Amino acid sequence: MAVKIRLARRGRKKLAIFDIVVSDARAPRDGRFIEKIGTYNPNTNPASIILNEVNALKWVMNGAQPTDTAKTILSHKGILFKKHLQVGVIKGAITQEQADAKFEAWIADKEVKIQTKSTDLQKSKDASRASVLAAEAKVSAARAEAIAAKNKVEDEAIVASVVDAINEAEEDAADVELEDTTQVSEAAVVEEVVAEAPVTEEVVVETPVVEEATSEAPASEEVTPEAPAE
């Protein structure tokens, strides 16, 4: 029976998590499996891998063929390198102690690389966040400056309108005062003229009474025409 080491999908949409399983090559990808040897979560950065290294090495040594993704995971965890060393031990090229020492050195070097990568990644995140915050601060400052300029223009407009209203009110008050002064001056002139004018006697002209002559018209006699003689 051909045996494969593959990934079986589970989890929500767009948040998939994979189980690292040993299964029959003829079985569906997410179907039945022989043994689960780990999990792989690509949603974290870096990706999270939990692997039972002893069982994984046992299956690899027994001839289980990993898929491309599973092979990358096993290589990352050092399973394939350890298999290579164990093959050397079996063939007598190196001793078990030498194989273990080489593997420990490889693990230590791998840990340093992983730590360096994590540190660089964190620095990159911090730098990116700082740049984003600086850009946001710049935008906020520009927005505040624009709002201040707008408020200043509005304040100046309000002050100008108030000044115009005050000036207009003062002009109206001056016009009213000038009109009152003019009326008082005219009244004074009239009084002065009246005071200086001579007093005139009122002349009463008697109108003669014209008697209407009433003439009686003479009574007209009625003339009876004579009848002609027969």
Residue frames as qw, qx, qy, qz and C-alpha x, y, z in Angstrom:
[[0.000, 0.889, 0.457, 0.000, 0.00, 0.00, 0.00],
 [0.392, 0.420, -0.023, 0.818, 1.42, 3.37, -1.03],
 [0.372, -0.742, -0.439, 0.344, 1.46, 5.75, 1.90],
 [0.296, 0.608, 0.073, 0.733, 1.64, 9.55, 1.67],
 [0.298, -0.485, -0.419, 0.707, 2.26, 12.33, 4.13],
 [0.090, 0.511, 0.439, 0.734, -0.10, 15.12, 3.17],
 [0.096, 0.028, 0.351, -0.931, -2.18, 17.99, 4.50],
 [0.105, -0.546, -0.819, -0.145, -5.87, 17.62, 5.39],
 [0.031, -0.356, -0.034, -0.933, -7.80, 20.89, 5.37],
 [0.303, -0.639, -0.694, 0.137, -10.05, 22.06, 8.18],
 [0.197, -0.364, -0.202, 0.888, -11.17, 25.38, 9.65],
 [0.325, 0.754, 0.387, -0.420, -13.26, 28.27, 8.38],
 [0.604, 0.671, 0.268, 0.336, -13.27, 29.88, 4.95],
 [0.298, 0.818, -0.185, 0.455, -10.16, 32.03, 4.42],
 [0.338, -0.686, 0.539, -0.353, -8.89, 30.85, 7.83],
 [0.943, 0.071, -0.304, -0.112, -7.97, 27.30, 6.97],
 [0.375, -0.631, 0.667, -0.123, -5.81, 25.16, 9.26],
 [0.769, 0.318, -0.518, -0.200, -4.24, 21.94, 8.02],
 [0.809, -0.424, 0.398, -0.087, -3.55, 18.65, 9.75],
 [0.270, 0.573, -0.755, -0.168, -0.37, 16.80, 8.76],
 [0.860, -0.077, 0.372, -0.341, -1.55, 13.23, 8.29],
 [0.075, -0.303, 0.905, 0.287, -0.30, 9.90, 7.04],
 [0.719, 0.306, 0.335, -0.526, -2.86, 8.34, 4.74],
 [0.677, 0.202, 0.659, 0.259, -3.37, 5.91, 1.91],
 [0.120, -0.238, 0.411, 0.872, -2.43, 7.45, -1.43],
 [0.078, -0.343, -0.785, -0.510, -5.79, 6.36, -2.82],
 [0.153, -0.659, -0.642, 0.361, -7.82, 8.09, -0.10],
 [0.146, 0.877, 0.261, 0.377, -9.32, 11.57, -0.70],
 [0.318, 0.491, -0.321, 0.745, -7.32, 14.53, 0.49],
 [0.316, -0.382, 0.375, -0.783, -9.64, 15.35, 3.38],
 [0.832, -0.171, -0.398, -0.347, -10.83, 11.78, 3.85],
 [0.879, -0.476, 0.032, 0.001, -9.79, 9.03, 6.22],
 [0.300, 0.742, -0.557, 0.223, -6.15, 8.89, 7.34],
 [0.794, -0.042, -0.566, 0.218, -3.91, 6.45, 9.16],
 [0.572, -0.486, -0.346, 0.564, -2.31, 8.80, 11.67],
 [0.067, 0.963, 0.067, 0.254, -2.16, 12.49, 12.45],
 [0.768, -0.094, -0.187, 0.605, 1.42, 13.65, 13.09],
 [0.297, -0.249, -0.116, 0.915, 1.04, 17.41, 13.33],
 [0.217, 0.851, 0.461, -0.127, -0.71, 20.67, 12.38],
 [0.407, 0.070, 0.241, 0.878, 0.15, 23.55, 10.07],
 [0.049, 0.850, 0.446, -0.277, -1.34, 27.05, 10.49],
 [0.496, 0.287, 0.257, 0.778, -0.47, 29.45, 7.65],
 [0.092, -0.881, -0.358, -0.294, -2.52, 32.30, 9.14],
 [0.506, -0.807, 0.044, 0.301, 0.31, 33.39, 11.46],
 [0.564, 0.744, -0.201, 0.297, 3.54, 35.10, 10.48],
 [0.252, 0.310, -0.837, -0.373, 5.73, 33.09, 10.49],
 [0.767, -0.135, -0.435, -0.452, 3.51, 30.05, 9.98],
 [0.533, -0.458, 0.593, -0.395, 2.94, 27.84, 13.02],
 [0.721, 0.208, -0.639, -0.165, 4.03, 24.19, 12.74],
 [0.599, -0.428, 0.577, -0.353, 3.47, 21.56, 15.40],
 [0.746, 0.345, -0.534, -0.196, 5.00, 18.21, 14.46],
 [0.860, -0.390, 0.325, -0.059, 5.57, 14.88, 16.16],
 [0.255, 0.745, -0.587, -0.190, 9.14, 14.51, 14.93],
 [0.376, -0.283, 0.881, -0.052, 9.63, 10.96, 16.15],
 [0.650, 0.380, 0.635, -0.172, 6.58, 9.59, 14.33],
 [0.500, 0.812, -0.099, -0.284, 7.30, 11.72, 11.28],
 [0.033, 0.648, -0.746, -0.154, 10.85, 10.33, 11.06],
 [0.521, -0.041, 0.846, -0.106, 9.51, 6.78, 11.53],
 [0.671, 0.582, 0.408, -0.211, 7.10, 7.10, 8.61],
 [0.366, 0.834, -0.348, -0.224, 9.71, 8.73, 6.38],
 [0.169, -0.504, 0.844, 0.065, 12.19, 5.98, 7.20],
 [0.567, 0.160, 0.797, -0.135, 9.49, 3.42, 6.38],
 [0.282, 0.144, 0.706, 0.634, 9.07, 4.85, 2.89],
 [0.170, 0.794, 0.538, -0.228, 6.11, 7.26, 3.22],
 [0.404, 0.282, 0.312, 0.812, 6.25, 9.83, 0.42],
 [0.017, -0.618, -0.371, 0.693, 5.44, 13.44, 1.41],
 [0.401, 0.805, 0.386, 0.204, 3.64, 15.77, -0.96],
 [0.445, 0.526, -0.054, 0.723, 5.40, 18.98, -2.02],
 [0.297, -0.752, 0.080, -0.583, 3.96, 21.09, 0.79],
 [0.870, -0.489, 0.024, -0.048, 4.49, 18.34, 3.37],
 [0.837, 0.156, -0.087, 0.516, 8.05, 17.89, 2.12],
 [0.176, 0.666, -0.131, 0.713, 8.75, 21.59, 2.66],
 [0.595, -0.686, 0.091, -0.409, 7.38, 21.36, 6.21],
 [0.954, -0.252, 0.001, 0.163, 9.44, 18.25, 7.00],
 [0.660, 0.382, -0.114, 0.636, 12.55, 19.87, 5.58],
 [0.105, -0.750, 0.116, -0.642, 11.93, 23.00, 7.65],
 [0.738, -0.593, 0.163, -0.279, 11.68, 20.90, 10.82],
 [0.054, -0.653, 0.755, -0.014, 14.83, 18.93, 9.95],
 [0.867, -0.019, 0.441, -0.234, 13.13, 15.57, 9.45],
 [0.837, 0.542, -0.070, 0.030, 14.61, 15.00, 6.00],
 [0.219, 0.751, -0.562, 0.270, 18.09, 16.00, 7.18],
 [0.546, -0.416, 0.651, -0.325, 17.79, 13.64, 10.11],
 [0.936, 0.231, 0.221, -0.146, 16.70, 10.88, 7.73],
 [0.610, 0.699, -0.343, 0.143, 19.83, 11.55, 5.65],
 [0.109, -0.646, 0.675, -0.339, 22.00, 11.24, 8.78],
 [0.765, -0.171, 0.536, -0.315, 20.25, 8.03, 9.86],
 [0.893, 0.447, -0.032, -0.046, 20.82, 6.51, 6.44],
 [0.349, 0.720, -0.539, 0.264, 24.51, 7.36, 6.88],
 [0.452, -0.464, 0.664, -0.374, 24.50, 5.67, 10.27],
 [0.915, 0.112, 0.308, -0.235, 22.83, 2.56, 8.81],
 [0.791, 0.574, -0.179, 0.114, 25.41, 2.41, 6.04],
 [0.821, -0.355, -0.044, 0.445, 28.24, 2.89, 8.55],
 [0.434, 0.654, 0.014, 0.620, 29.45, 6.20, 7.12],
 [0.068, -0.542, 0.369, -0.752, 29.12, 7.94, 10.48],
 [0.236, -0.170, -0.871, 0.396, 28.38, 6.94, 14.03],
 [0.232, -0.742, -0.613, -0.140, 25.14, 7.71, 15.85],
 [0.399, -0.663, -0.208, 0.598, 26.97, 10.18, 18.09],
 [0.247, -0.148, 0.350, 0.891, 28.30, 12.06, 15.08],
 [0.063, -0.485, -0.675, -0.553, 24.85, 12.09, 13.48],
 [0.330, -0.776, -0.518, 0.146, 23.30, 13.41, 16.67],
 [0.382, -0.516, -0.009, 0.767, 25.98, 16.11, 17.02],
 [0.148, 0.093, 0.501, 0.848, 25.48, 17.25, 13.42],
 [0.179, -0.633, -0.665, -0.354, 21.76, 17.36, 13.91],
 [0.384, -0.735, -0.369, 0.420, 22.09, 19.38, 17.14],
 [0.304, -0.313, 0.198, 0.878, 24.38, 21.85, 15.36],
 [0.014, 0.329, 0.630, 0.704, 21.87, 22.11, 12.52],
 [0.286, -0.730, -0.620, -0.018, 19.06, 22.73, 15.02],
 [0.381, -0.622, -0.171, 0.662, 21.06, 25.46, 16.78],
 [0.193, -0.102, 0.396, 0.892, 21.85, 27.18, 13.48],
 [0.106, -0.506, -0.709, -0.480, 18.22, 26.90, 12.46],
 [0.324, -0.747, -0.513, 0.272, 17.07, 28.47, 15.71],
 [0.302, -0.450, 0.060, 0.838, 19.45, 31.40, 15.18],
 [0.060, 0.140, 0.580, 0.800, 18.08, 31.93, 11.67],
 [0.222, -0.640, -0.703, -0.217, 14.50, 31.72, 12.89],
 [0.354, -0.701, -0.347, 0.513, 15.20, 34.18, 15.70],
 [0.242, -0.265, 0.258, 0.897, 16.97, 36.58, 13.34],
 [0.045, -0.346, -0.674, -0.651, 14.09, 36.38, 10.91],
 [0.295, -0.720, -0.626, 0.056, 11.56, 37.01, 13.69],
 [0.342, -0.589, -0.138, 0.719, 13.58, 39.99, 14.93],
 [0.138, -0.065, 0.441, 0.885, 13.85, 41.46, 11.45],
 [0.143, -0.516, -0.731, -0.422, 10.17, 40.90, 10.91],
 [0.325, -0.743, -0.492, 0.317, 9.32, 42.65, 14.17],
 [0.281, -0.432, 0.094, 0.852, 11.61, 45.55, 13.27],
 [0.040, 0.187, 0.615, 0.765, 9.94, 45.79, 9.89],
 [0.234, -0.671, -0.691, -0.133, 6.53, 45.81, 11.56],
 [0.344, -0.683, -0.288, 0.576, 7.64, 48.50, 14.02],
 [0.214, -0.229, 0.312, 0.897, 9.12, 50.63, 11.22],
 [0.062, -0.388, -0.701, -0.595, 5.98, 50.22, 9.14],
 [0.298, -0.738, -0.595, 0.112, 3.80, 51.14, 12.09],
 [0.328, -0.558, -0.087, 0.757, 5.97, 54.16, 12.87],
 [0.115, 0.002, 0.482, 0.869, 5.75, 55.34, 9.26],
 [0.175, -0.570, -0.719, -0.356, 1.98, 54.88, 9.30],
 [0.346, -0.734, -0.444, 0.380, 1.70, 56.82, 12.57],
 [0.280, -0.370, 0.141, 0.874, 3.93, 59.58, 11.18],
 [0.006, 0.242, 0.621, 0.746, 1.79, 59.79, 8.04],
 [0.276, -0.686, -0.666, -0.097, -1.39, 59.90, 10.14],
 [0.361, -0.640, -0.248, 0.631, 0.12, 62.61, 12.35],
 [0.194, -0.132, 0.352, 0.906, 1.05, 64.62, 9.26],
 [0.129, -0.456, -0.687, -0.551, -2.44, 64.28, 7.85],
 [0.355, -0.719, -0.564, 0.198, -3.95, 65.25, 11.21],
 [0.326, -0.482, -0.041, 0.812, -1.69, 68.31, 11.44],
 [0.064, 0.085, 0.508, 0.855, -2.62, 69.37, 7.91],
 [0.240, -0.597, -0.705, -0.298, -6.31, 68.88, 8.69],
 [0.377, -0.690, -0.410, 0.463, -5.99, 70.89, 11.92],
 [0.254, -0.287, 0.174, 0.907, -4.17, 73.65, 10.06],
 [0.057, -0.308, -0.629, -0.712, -6.88, 73.76, 7.39],
 [0.327, -0.693, -0.643, -0.019, -9.60, 73.89, 10.05],
 [0.372, -0.578, -0.211, 0.695, -7.75, 76.68, 11.88],
 [0.145, -0.064, 0.368, 0.916, -7.40, 78.67, 8.65],
 [0.182, -0.493, -0.696, -0.489, -11.09, 78.18, 7.90],
 [0.384, -0.710, -0.528, 0.263, -12.07, 79.27, 11.40],
 [0.330, -0.393, 0.001, 0.858, -9.81, 82.30, 11.08],
 [0.007, 0.183, 0.519, 0.835, -11.47, 83.32, 7.83],
 [0.313, -0.627, -0.673, -0.235, -14.91, 82.85, 9.38],
 [0.414, -0.629, -0.366, 0.547, -13.89, 84.89, 12.44],
 [0.219, -0.196, 0.202, 0.934, -12.55, 87.67, 10.24],
 [0.126, -0.385, -0.633, -0.659, -15.77, 87.64, 8.24],
 [0.384, -0.689, -0.609, 0.077, -17.83, 87.86, 11.45],
 [0.376, -0.512, -0.154, 0.757, -15.69, 90.73, 12.76],
 [0.115, 0.026, 0.406, 0.906, -15.98, 92.54, 9.44],
 [0.230, -0.550, -0.673, -0.438, -19.77, 92.12, 9.42],
 [0.415, -0.690, -0.476, 0.353, -19.98, 93.40, 13.01],
 [0.311, -0.343, 0.064, 0.884, -17.80, 96.39, 12.15],
 [0.016, -0.248, -0.558, -0.792, -19.94, 97.13, 9.10],
 [0.324, -0.664, -0.659, -0.140, -23.09, 96.91, 11.21],
 [0.406, -0.615, -0.292, 0.609, -21.58, 99.27, 13.80],
 [0.205, -0.147, 0.275, 0.928, -20.50, 101.74, 11.12],
 [0.131, -0.431, -0.657, -0.605, -23.93, 101.57, 9.49],
 [0.378, -0.710, -0.577, 0.139, -25.62, 102.16, 12.85],
 [0.359, -0.488, -0.092, 0.791, -23.33, 105.12, 13.54],
 [0.087, 0.085, 0.459, 0.880, -24.10, 106.57, 10.10],
 [0.252, -0.598, -0.677, -0.347, -27.84, 106.16, 10.70],
 [0.413, -0.685, -0.421, 0.428, -27.52, 107.83, 14.09],
 [0.284, -0.288, 0.135, 0.905, -25.55, 110.69, 12.54],
 [0.042, -0.319, -0.594, -0.738, -28.21, 111.13, 9.83],
 [0.346, -0.697, -0.625, -0.061, -30.98, 111.21, 12.43],
 [0.414, -0.589, -0.226, 0.656, -29.05, 113.72, 14.53],
 [0.194, -0.070, 0.334, 0.920, -28.40, 115.88, 11.48],
 [0.158, -0.507, -0.662, -0.529, -32.09, 115.75, 10.52],
 [0.397, -0.728, -0.511, 0.226, -33.13, 116.76, 14.04],
 [0.368, -0.429, -0.002, 0.825, -30.61, 119.60, 14.01],
 [0.082, 0.172, 0.512, 0.838, -31.89, 120.77, 10.63],
 [0.262, -0.656, -0.653, -0.272, -35.50, 120.73, 11.85],
 [0.424, -0.682, -0.340, 0.489, -34.56, 122.71, 14.96],
 [0.295, -0.224, 0.209, 0.905, -32.65, 125.25, 12.86],
 [0.048, -0.386, -0.605, -0.695, -35.60, 125.68, 10.49],
 [0.352, -0.728, -0.588, 0.011, -38.00, 126.15, 13.40],
 [0.410, -0.553, -0.151, 0.709, -35.68, 128.76, 14.89],
 [0.174, 0.013, 0.390, 0.904, -35.52, 130.63, 11.59],
 [0.185, -0.570, -0.657, -0.457, -39.30, 130.57, 11.27],
 [0.413, -0.729, -0.458, 0.299, -39.72, 131.88, 14.79],
 [0.364, -0.373, 0.056, 0.851, -37.19, 134.61, 14.13],
 [0.051, 0.233, 0.527, 0.816, -38.96, 135.67, 10.94],
 [0.300, -0.679, -0.633, -0.218, -42.31, 135.69, 12.64],
 [0.439, -0.646, -0.319, 0.537, -40.93, 137.74, 15.47],
 [0.268, -0.275, 0.202, 0.901, -39.44, 140.36, 13.14],
 [0.056, 0.446, 0.665, 0.597, -42.55, 140.67, 10.86],
 [0.174, -0.092, 0.198, -0.960, -44.78, 143.88, 11.53],
 [0.211, 0.381, 0.832, -0.344, -48.18, 143.45, 13.01],
 [0.118, -0.144, -0.502, -0.844, -50.88, 144.22, 10.36],
 [0.422, 0.178, 0.475, -0.752, -54.40, 145.40, 11.12],
 [0.267, 0.299, 0.896, 0.190, -57.17, 143.38, 9.75],
 [0.238, 0.180, -0.160, -0.941, -59.22, 145.45, 7.29],
 [0.350, 0.390, 0.834, -0.171, -62.83, 144.60, 7.05],
 [0.122, 0.065, -0.444, -0.885, -64.40, 145.55, 3.76],
 [0.463, 0.352, 0.609, -0.539, -68.08, 145.94, 3.85],
 [0.134, 0.144, 0.792, 0.578, -69.79, 144.61, 0.84],
 [0.390, 0.103, 0.060, -0.913, -72.84, 146.79, -0.25],
 [0.408, 0.278, 0.849, -0.186, -76.06, 145.01, -0.20],
 [0.180, 0.080, -0.522, -0.830, -77.58, 145.07, -3.58],
 [0.528, 0.266, 0.582, -0.559, -81.29, 145.05, -3.41],
 [0.185, 0.143, 0.847, 0.477, -82.83, 143.05, -6.07],
 [0.398, 0.220, 0.015, -0.891, -85.52, 144.93, -7.90],
 [0.310, 0.260, 0.914, 0.016, -88.46, 142.87, -8.40],
 [0.304, 0.215, -0.259, -0.891, -90.53, 143.99, -11.37],
 [0.547, 0.294, 0.726, -0.295, -93.90, 142.70, -11.80],
 [0.097, 0.031, 0.706, 0.701, -94.66, 141.87, -15.36],
 [0.487, 0.145, 0.070, -0.858, -97.99, 143.42, -16.64],
 [0.571, 0.185, 0.782, -0.169, -100.73, 140.96, -16.99],
 [0.053, 0.121, -0.669, -0.732, -101.34, 140.15, -20.56],
 [0.618, 0.259, 0.281, -0.687, -104.82, 140.40, -21.79],
 [0.461, 0.096, 0.859, 0.201, -106.21, 137.49, -23.60],
 [0.325, 0.384, -0.282, -0.817, -107.20, 138.46, -27.11],
 [0.587, 0.269, 0.755, -0.115, -110.05, 136.54, -28.53],
 [0.061, -0.099, 0.584, 0.803, -110.12, 136.59, -32.24],
 [0.543, 0.331, 0.220, -0.740, -113.30, 137.64, -33.82],
 [0.564, 0.227, 0.783, 0.132, -115.21, 135.27, -35.85],
 [0.041, -0.061, 0.493, 0.867, -115.67, 136.26, -39.49],
 [0.515, 0.301, 0.240, -0.765, -119.09, 137.56, -40.63],
 [0.515, 0.252, 0.811, 0.120, -121.30, 135.26, -42.51]]
